[in-house]
């Protein structure tokens, strides 16, 4: 039987793949016996575009033939939300984990092409959603967590006190919640 896959989608900006590799490695260290960790490099991280991420997410999902857990950090998280709310997928998604995800839309950041539809949450797969954000995030305002919590009321929301954008490369809370899925 194939191991379930954790698909980790990186953030954007110069050096994002290298920085987020530490987060993916944290999950790999904990889960190497139970899951396959897939961490594809997203094209154009210096000037990220949704269409580029969308193509990579689609390709990565197409290659998975078992249960999948989706983890997105920063821009990777909002692009996962955009993808899942706009594209149909028949994948068996066990959980969606979003870390330090910027909110694009009213009350958050504004940038054409990144915003989600007002009803995006109703279009997401019926899978558990987990939101994490550090109170000391120096990149994405902590207030974005509340915007997502309002839009996705079924999400489990975690305020991570004192940690920054990379959660100090400690995904202990994410590990705990992945374990809670029983996959």
Protein Blocks (a to p, Z undefined) as FASTA:
>chain_A
ZZddddddddedehklmmmmmmmmmmmmmmmmmpccdddddehkllgcfklmmmmmmmmm
mmpccdcddddehjlmmmmmmmmmmpccfbdcfbdcdehiacedehiacdehjaccfklm
mmpccddddddddfklckbgfklmmmmmmmmmmbccdddehiafkonopaklmmmmmmmn
oZZ
